[in-house]
Amino acid sequence: MLQVLEAPATADVGDTLRVWLLVTDNDGVASSSATVTGTVTEPDVSTTAMTVTEQAATGLYLLSYDTTAAGRHQVQVGASSATFGDDVEVFTVEVAAATGTVPTLTLVKAYLGTTSFSDSEITDAMNAEAAAQLARCRIPPSYPADLAQALKRRVQCNLARRQLPLGMLPGDGAGAQASTVPGNDAEVRRLESPYRRVTVG
């Protein structure tokens, strides 16, 4: 008998699909006497055999395949044995193409427009905000466009706050009071909300 222990439902182009299988005999005892195979049918209906690696534990197998194209992939894994016959499992994996890239200095400068900040100051802010975003969000392997936009916005806010060391916007001298600059930008929160780490407890 064939049991799929772990298999991905989604992946990004360039990821390695890994499927863990456990093969047992008719009595439910792990068995390594089977021939295990795996085949991936890509979106263009071409097929490729998966790499099969038997693990040290009896009956445990790892099947792997490096993705190269976006779209729905059909994965078929099977085990064949003279002891318990044949068993097959079929499932699909959605592979997504990259939709964005981590912003470069050039892209961030284009987003900022005319600015008096030097390249080194902008780079310093980029490094700090990229680290802050990583600590706050789950970053997918394929860096998405909304996180890229949020990072550019983070850099813009970082640089703007550098000119306000006390974190206060001054009054206008006509009755308007000084105000505190918000620590969290609403646009950054909106763009990053699908990726925010959930705090438990």
N, C-alpha and C positions, 0 to 999 in steps of 0.2 A: 504494500500500500504506500501511497505517496502523500505526504503532508507538507504544504507550503507553510513554513514557519514565519517567514518575513519576505515581503516583496513591496516595492514602491508603487504608489498610485500615480505619482507625478515625478518629473525630473526636468532638468535643464539640458540643453544641447551641450555636449562635452562631459556630462556626468557619466559615471559607470553604474549601470543597472546591476544590482546585486540581489539575487534570490537565494534564500536559504531553504533547503529541503531536508526533510527527515524521511527515510525509507524504512518501513517496518514490514515484517512478514504477516501472515494471516492471524497470528496470535498476538500481534501488537508489539513484538520484540524487534528492536532496531536491527537492521540487516544491511550488510554491505555487498550482498551477492547480486544486486541488481545492476543493470546498465542504465545510467542516467544520461538524459540528453535534454538540450534546451534549444529552441529556435525562436528568433525574433523576426517578425514580419513588419517591415518598415512601411511608412505612408505610401511609398511608391510601389508597394507589394513585393519588393525584393526581400529575400530571406537570408539570414545569417545565423550560423550556429553559435551558440553561447559557449564560453569556456567553462568546463566543468572541473572542479577541484574537490576531491574527496578529503574530508577532514580526518583528524586523528580519532575523533569519536565515531564509533561504528554507526553507519547509516546516515551520517550527516554530510551534506554536500553543499558547496557554494557554486552557483552559476553566475557568470558575469558577462557583461556586454557594454562596450563603449558607445554611447550615443553620438550620432553625427548629424542628425536631421530632426527638425521640429515636426510635430504632428502625433497622431495616435499610432502607437506601436502595439502589435499583438504579440504576446509572449506565450509560448507553449512549452511546458516542461513535462517530461515523462520518465517513467521508470519501468524497465522490462526485466522480468525474472522468471526463470523456469520454475521457481518455487511458488510464487504467488501471482504470476501472470503480468499483465500490463496495466498501467495506471497513467492517466494524463490529466493535467490541469491547464486551463487556458484563461488568461486575463489580459487586460489592456493597461498600458502606461501612457499618459499624456506627457509628451516632451515639449517644453516651451523654448522658443528662441530668446536670445538676449534682447531685452527691450530698452536697455539704457546702459550707460557706462559711468564709472566713477568720474566726476567732473575733474578736468585738468585745470591748471592755472589759467590757461587761455580761455576756457569756457566760463570760469568764475569771473574773470575780468570782463568778459562780454556781458555777463549777467549784471555786474555792478555798474557798468557804464562808466562815465567820466568819474574818476576818483583821484584823490590826492595820496592814497595809500600806496606804498612801494610794493614791489613783488614779494619781497621778503616778509613784509607785514601781512600781506594777503595769504601767503603760503603758511605762515605761522597760525593764522586763524583757521585755515583749511585743515591743518593737522589736528588742531585742538577740537574742532567741530566734528571731524570724521571720527575721532576717538569717542566723543560724547554720543554721537549717533550710534556707534557700535555698541556702547554700553547700554543704551536705552532701547535699541531695536534689534529684532532678528533679521539679519541681512541675508537675503537669498543668494545662492551661488551666482545667479544672473542678476547683477545689480539693476533694479528697476528704475524707470524714468521718474516716478514720483519721489523716490528716495533721493535721486540725483537733484531734483528740484528743491527738495527740503534742505539738502546739504548746502546748496548755493544760498538759499535764504538764511540758513544758520550763519554762514560766513558774513553775509551782509549785516545781520543783527549784531554779530560779534564786533565787527569793525565800528558800527555806529555807537555801541556802548563804550568803546575805548575812549571816545571823546567826552564821556560823562563818567569820570572816575568815581563820583559819589552816587551814580545811578539815579540822578534826578534831572528832570527837565526844568530849567529855570522859568519863573513867571515872566509875564510880558511887561511888567511895570504899570499895567493899567487895571490892576485888580485881580488878574489871574494868578493863582497860587502855583508854586512849584509842584511838580508831580513826579511820582516814582515810575521809572521805566519798568514795564513788566519783564519778569525773568523768563517767561515762556511765551514764545510767539505763537499766535493762533494759527497762522498759516503753516508753520512747521508742524504743529500738533495735528492739523487736518491731513497733511500729506503723509505723516509717519504713523497715523493711527492704525492702519492695518497690520503694522509690523511691530507695534509696541510690545515689549515683554510684559507678561502678566505677573504682578507681584502677589504672592500667596502668603497668607498669614500675617 
